[in-house]
Amino acid sequence: FRQSFAVHCESLDECIVLSDKLAPEHLEIHTRDAHAVAKRCGNYGGIFIGEGAAEVMGDYGAGPNHTLPTGGTGRYTGGLSVFNFLRIRTWMRIDDREASQGCVHDSIVLARCEGLEGHARAAESRSLTVVPAYKK
């Protein structure tokens, strides 16, 4: 009981705003049309919808997960899942040098704003209009 609490709000809208700010590990929704209310909630570790879906059932009985984000981290991450064990790879390919010039010039400016001169020069070397700093 020391790490849980209940809040009385004046309206359902206030409940949802508060819940999204708190991003609770466990969010139980026990109200009329609980499914519609759940659709309006965005930040939580695990959501338990309707009278039959108590948090304890999610942890120990019906699953889906017992490893959930705590401390408000539900604002940007979800519970542990098979997706946590997948390796995400990103890649980029630029074949049209002329078409990429907008990106090249934006990269030069942003790299310099961040103080990353090496990055700026790497972008300059791909520019069709800017004389790279190392050639000045």
Summary of the structure (lengths in Angstrom):
residues: 136
radius of gyration: 24.4
end to end distance: 68.6
largest distance: 71.9
contacts: 287
relative contact order: 0.09
helix: 41%
strand: 6%
